[in-house]
Amino acid sequence: MSDPTLLQRVSKALPWLLLVLAIVAPFALSAYDLNLLARFMAMAILALGIVLIWGHGGILSLGQGVFFGIGGYAIAMHMKMADLPEGELPDFMLWSGQESLPFWWAPFASPTFAIAAILFVPVLVGSLFAWAVFHRRVGGTYFALITQALALAFATLIISRQDVTGGFNGLTDFYGIFGVGLSSPGVPAALYWLTLALLVASYCGVRLLLASRFGMLLRAARDGENRIRFLGYNPTPFKVVAFAIAAMLAGIAGALFTLHAGVVSPALIGVVPSIEMVVWVAIGGRYSLAGAIVGALLVNIARDAVSSAFPELWLYLMGLLFILVVTLLPNGLAGLVASKRA
Amino acid sequence: MSSSAVADLLLSVDGVTIDYSGFKALDNFSMTLQRGETRVVIGPNGAGKSTLCDTIIGRVRPSSGRVLFRGEDISGLPEQAIVGRGICRKFQAPGVLPTLSVRNNLALAARKDRRWWKSMGLGIPAAERATIDEVLETIGLAERAGDEAGALSHGEKQWLEIGMVVATGAELLLLDEPTAGMGPAETSRTAQLILGLGASRTVLVIDHDMSFVEQLQASVTVMHQGKFLKQGSIAEIRADAEVAAVYLGHAA
């Protein structure tokens, strides 16, 4: 073995360097830029889940926006309720003539309930849905289409029930979370660090899962579902559990995003955003967790830069980028790094 | 039938019919296997040999008849339950898992507890590691244990899959065309491998290659159009006029 070259040393040290930079970012970035970075990091948590199910499980979901939305709406409902004096209704309900609080809104006043809902409603919905589909041995393109229909149905449902969901405008105008004002000094930085910590924890968790026997079986089910079935495994629970974990990560991402963006609306969770989520991961590299984080950050930074100047152009540009990556770089940006190293 | 023959009965396929909307892939087919026996099933294309394997492992369900394994009717059980009873099948096309290493392919097969929540751990338990090393020796792939299974040659993939079937610890092994696509040298090595499994395993082999069947020195069951045609030693089968007619009639 020869001594590691400078390039190898740099590429080994790079993730740690980036982590240190991410930790000190609140001291260097403007409030606006820090807020953007925090939103994009939240989205990167969702992207990790897509690597788990799509890259390693072969399950293409075009409906991750649903779980992102569940997390986002859960925290938004909590913030709407928390600001409210006893017995009053959230502003948008008054505007649409709603006279009393729907029963399913009331428990969101409790922070514990809201956090439990962010974590476990996506898991529950995701596992019931995935079990129903995978149990009947439906997969591949059909699964992707069903998830897309789910995203469409979810967004349509929210829009159609404006009186209790805020409709097309979504939920916005939040003032505080868990008793602290969202814009009080230090709070944006603290929420940013919370997001970073959850991103790092999610990365480590998914990485461990992929290295375990569970990860091995997930890849085995992807490559030879029949082979493992006739080795005595039932592949369904492996796929269902992976899907539920990805749903949980999406829910956490949605809640954090809503905290930073100050809004959750159907436009952020429907069919097009759900497809965009897959595009981040395709560009970053669907087998690579680090690639997915980089993909989610880069695509969203590019989106922000392009769409503020030319709003109509973004979808075309993203489509083009997607086609280029799929044809030239099937393993995404991560594949580029790996082949340079080899 | 003597009482010891009944005690040694492992598998009995009892009057099974598989009906694909009018086409009978198996037509009132019956056969039995004794413990420790190696049996070869031959027959022209479309005779129903692979369908027989599919039926035993629960991939297709008989429209009439039963499959008894150790006296229990298994013809209605889900696939993984049948594997759990001790039957494992090697498919015709190599069914190894290409992105896993050779060792991990065997590790999946050797795993005793296959429930998902028992998979939340790292590494391979020691008891299973011993089985894996033993099988690696048997199939002659010890040197390649760390390589991705997708990088193996065609013959090596076939051996790996035979190894996976062996590593499950199943008592009844179904080997569907284990020598498909192999040259003479690889074929005879495969025969040695199967002979080396010894009397602790019962093996049902499906193959076309008569030189391979001869090397196995096993008794032969001949199928034709989903029906049982003949059973006997290789010499008897070779001399049989009816079997010759079926094969020659097919070739003409």
Chai-1 contact restraints between the chains, C-beta under 6 A:
chainA,res_idxA,chainB,res_idxB,connection_type,confidence,min_distance_angstrom,max_distance_angstrom,comment,restraint_id
A,S212,B,M120,contact,1.0,0.0,6.0,A-B,restraint_1
A,S212,B,G121,contact,1.0,0.0,6.0,A-B,restraint_2
A,S212,B,L122,contact,1.0,0.0,6.0,A-B,restraint_3
A,R213,B,S119,contact,1.0,0.0,6.0,A-B,restraint_4
A,R213,B,G121,contact,1.0,0.0,6.0,A-B,restraint_5
A,F214,B,S119,contact,1.0,0.0,6.0,A-B,restraint_6
A,F214,B,M120,contact,1.0,0.0,6.0,A-B,restraint_7
A,M216,B,N104,contact,1.0,0.0,6.0,A-B,restraint_8
A,L217,B,S119,contact,1.0,0.0,6.0,A-B,restraint_9
A,R219,B,T99,contact,1.0,0.0,6.0,A-B,restraint_10
A,A220,B,L97,contact,1.0,0.0,6.0,A-B,restraint_11
A,A220,B,L108,contact,1.0,0.0,6.0,A-B,restraint_12
A,D223,B,L97,contact,1.0,0.0,6.0,A-B,restraint_13
A,D223,B,P98,contact,1.0,0.0,6.0,A-B,restraint_14
A,D223,B,T99,contact,1.0,0.0,6.0,A-B,restraint_15
A,G224,B,G95,contact,1.0,0.0,6.0,A-B,restraint_16
A,G224,B,L97,contact,1.0,0.0,6.0,A-B,restraint_17
A,R227,B,G95,contact,1.0,0.0,6.0,A-B,restraint_18
A,R229,B,E79,contact,1.0,0.0,6.0,A-B,restraint_19
A,F230,B,R89,contact,1.0,0.0,6.0,A-B,restraint_20
A,L231,B,A109,contact,1.0,0.0,6.0,A-B,restraint_21
A,G232,B,Q80,contact,1.0,0.0,6.0,A-B,restraint_22
A,G232,B,V83,contact,1.0,0.0,6.0,A-B,restraint_23
A,G232,B,G84,contact,1.0,0.0,6.0,A-B,restraint_24
A,G232,B,R114,contact,1.0,0.0,6.0,A-B,restraint_25
A,Y233,B,R114,contact,1.0,0.0,6.0,A-B,restraint_26
A,N234,B,Q80,contact,1.0,0.0,6.0,A-B,restraint_27
A,P237,B,W116,contact,1.0,0.0,6.0,A-B,restraint_28
A,F238,B,W116,contact,1.0,0.0,6.0,A-B,restraint_29
